[in-house]
Amino acid sequence: MDDVTNKQRADWARIALTNYEVKAAQFGLPSAVTTWAGRGRAAAEAFATATNHRAEQRRLSCAEVADEVISDLLACLFHLTDGEAAPPALLRAVERIEHPGPQTPEQLHESLPGTSQTALFTAQLLVALRATAEDFGLDWAPLAEDARGVFGEEVEAERYNARAAERATA
């Protein structure tokens, strides 16, 4: 994903989020962890297809692929909600929910007061992605923290490059 802007990353995340939102509109919110995991998996696979990940990564077939795709998607979701909800707030909201279930939207809304619908749906998708990661035997906390670090590096790199371009033309 070289020479990609953070706006492009946010646009890719929107594809995964839209996949999740469509399923939520059609079927309501999941009540079982396996359903949450299925929705997270579908969103991650839509993301992998949209971002032109290698063909073998477009289906989450093993823990290694799931780790890479979910991690990339998390960082892109942080770009999507940049300025609306900070990654630490989103991750804290998700961590407050021990097991996904029908109470999740209310709990997320309480954990993220004053945020946009995009941020709330993103938090729901993060719950689904956590269930997907755990379904593959992945440890959510380090995966999420690594994605948060990547997001920070990408934001800083873009800021630095924009500033360097300003200086070059000055």
N, C-alpha and C positions, 0 to 999 in steps of 0.2 A: 504494500500500500504506500509506496514512495510517491512523493510529490502530490499528496492528497491534502486538500484543505480541510479545516475543521468543519466548515459548512457541509462539505461532501460527506464527511463522517456522520454529521447530524442527519443528513438526508437518508443515508443508509439505515441509520437507526430508526428513522420514521417508517421505513418499509417493514421492519420487524414489529414496530409498535402498531402499525395499521393491521398487520396480520393478527396480532393479539386482540386489538379492538374489534375487528370484524367477528372473531369467534365469540368474544364477550357479548356483542350485540345479538348474535344469532342464538347462542346457547346459555347466556347468563354466566355468572361467575362459577367457577368450579367448586365442588364441595369435597372432592377427594384429592389427596396429594398426587395420585397418579394422573388425574385430569390436569392439575396444574403443571405437572412435568410434561405432559403431552403438548400443552399449549406453549410452554417455553421452548420445547424442542421444535415445534412448527415455526415459531418466530425466529429461532436461531438458524434454521435451515433456509427460511426466506431471506434472511440477512446474508448467509453464506452465498446463496445464489446471486443476490443483487451485487455483492462486492467482488464477484468473480473469484472467489476462493477456488482452489483446485477442485476438480470434479469429485474427488474422493472425500472432500470436506463438505459437500453440499448435503450430505446425509450424515447425521451424527451416528456413526457406526461403532465408535469405541471411545474410551475415556480420553485418549490423546487428542482426537479430533474435537470432541466436545469441549475439552479444556481450551483449546486454541480459539475455536469459534465463539464460545460464550465469553471468553476474556475480551476478544476483539469487539463483540457486540456491547459488552458492558461499557467499555471505554467510549464507544460511539453514542451510547445512550446518555452518558455524562455530557457529551457535546450537545446532544439534543436539548437537554434541560439546563444547559449553562445559562446562568442568569435568572433561572426560575427556581431551581432547587439545587443546592450544592451536593456533590457526591457524598460527603459524610452524612448529611441529613437523610438522603435517600437510603443509604446503607443502614443507618440507625433505625429507620422506619421498618425496613425489611427484617432486621435482626430482632426487633420487638415482637415479631410474629413467630412463635415457636413452630406452629404447624399451620400451613395454609388451610383456609376453610371459608365458610360463608361470612364470617365476621370480618374478614380481611379488609374490605373497602372502608368500613368505619374506622378500624384501627389505623389504617394508613392515613385517612383523612385527619384523624386526631394527631398523628405523629408528624404530619406535614401541613399544619394550618396555614391558610393564606396562599397556598400554591395553586398553580394552574391545573386544568384538567389534564394537560399533557404530562405534568409531573406526577399527578396521581395515577394515571394509567401506566406511566413508566415504573412507578413503585410497584404496581400490581404485576407488571411484566418481570420486574426483578424478583418478586416472590416466585413467579413461575420458573424463571431461570435458575433460581436457587434449587427448586425442586428437581429440575432437570439435571443440574450439576450433581446433586446428591444421588439421583437415580443412577448416575455413572460412577458413583463412588468418589467423587471429587470433593475436596474440602472447600466450602464456599468462602470462608473468611479470607484465606490467602489469595484465592482467585479474584475476589472483589477488590482487595487491597492492591494487587498487582495492576488491575485494570484502572483503578483510581490513579496509580502512579503514572501509567502510560498516558492517561488523559492529561495529567498535569504537565508531563513532558511535551505533549503535542501542543497544548495551549502556549506554553513558554516558547517552544520552537517557532510557532507561527508569529507570536508577538516579536520575538527577536528578529525574524526574517523581515517583518514589516518595518521595524525600526531601522534595520540595516539598509533596506531599500530607500527609506526616507533620507538617510544620511548620505547615501551614494548619489542622490539627485540634488542634494543641497549644496 
